[in-house]
């Protein structure tokens, strides 16, 4: 089975711009979660989508949003970028079948805001 | 609410020595516990998990961890370190059914393996 894929892998944006990141989960996985990883704050949960609905949300400002499509692929959008948004953004997918709870991570998108 | 504390942001061992990475958790519901490894410029790879049942769990690459409820711990061990084990390791907790797939991570432990 193919793993979780994320595109693009690297991105450079300017303050004030917006960005969209994409994630394709493992085939059959219905849940997609997004995490932000920075040296200062570590790994922080952004949000989770299940069956096209946001099921869980972390403590991030409204500039961070996401969505999930009917094929379980997910996108994450950040508007009005700030320097502090520079981070590795990781997507994870899981079966979410109340039997197995592990999440499988993609390679991440490295976002640099200048 | 859930939290994870990893004791020691940096651990250094010699090749062939025991690896012990410490993790303590706090959870208001029965925890589901995970260890992940991250190599430079890569995502996270699942090493092992504890959900229910046997408290000693075995994972990939020779790693294992023991869930100790009384000590709220889930320490990761490997009997003999290999150079390829050098990476950053993250302990994580979720509430299973009560919190969906949301993971709360510790701050990570950077493992260095010396020849």
Contacts between the chains, C-beta under 8 A, distances in Angstrom:
chain1	res1	chain2	res2	distance
A	4	B	43	7.5
A	31	B	100	7.1
A	31	B	101	4.9
A	33	B	101	5.4
A	33	B	102	6.9
A	33	B	103	7.5
A	35	B	103	7.7
A	42	B	105	6.2
A	42	B	106	7.9
A	42	B	107	5.1
A	42	B	108	6.5
A	43	B	90	6.6
A	43	B	103	7.9
A	43	B	105	4.0
A	43	B	108	7.8
A	45	B	102	5.4
A	45	B	103	6.6
A	45	B	104	7.1
A	48	B	100	5.6
A	48	B	101	5.5
A	48	B	102	6.0
A	50	B	100	7.0
A	50	B	101	7.9
A	55	B	100	5.2
A	56	B	99	6.9
A	56	B	100	5.0
A	56	B	101	7.6
A	56	B	102	4.9
A	58	B	102	7.8
A	90	B	43	5.7
A	90	B	44	6.8
A	92	B	44	7.7
A	92	B	101	7.5
A	92	B	103	7.8
A	94	B	101	4.7
A	96	B	100	7.0
A	96	B	101	5.8
A	98	B	96	7.9
A	98	B	97	5.8
A	100	B	51	7.9
A	101	B	32	5.0
A	101	B	49	7.2
A	101	B	51	6.0
A	101	B	94	6.0
A	101	B	96	5.5
A	101	B	101	6.8
A	102	B	34	6.4
A	102	B	46	5.4
A	102	B	49	5.2
A	103	B	46	7.6
A	103	B	101	5.7
A	103	B	103	6.3
A	104	B	46	6.8
A	105	B	36	7.5
A	105	B	43	3.9
A	105	B	44	4.2
A	105	B	45	7.3
A	106	B	43	5.3
A	107	B	42	5.8
A	107	B	43	4.6
A	108	B	42	7.6
A	108	B	43	5.1
A	110	B	41	8.0
